[in-house]
Amino acid sequence: MFLTVSAWVDGNRDFSIPRLDAPGYTTVNLAASFDLSQQFAVFGRIDNLFDRRYQNPVGFLQPGIGVFAGIRAKL
């Protein structure tokens, strides 16, 4: 899945912080699941595959690449 955000302007209503003109960005996330049997499945997910660095909103850095995996059991 691709997430694309266009350029945007950030600030507050009383102008106590400088206006930020933020560029657009695109992140790529992948997820998959594979059934081993009727009771067991393995799954995995990669967030921000290319480790894209961006800010949204002012001062809050988004997380870098994240890798998650596990086994699902139906009892």
Helices and strands as residue ranges (DSSP letters): E 2-5, E 8-10, E 20-22, E 25-28, E 30-35, E 40-47, E 66-73
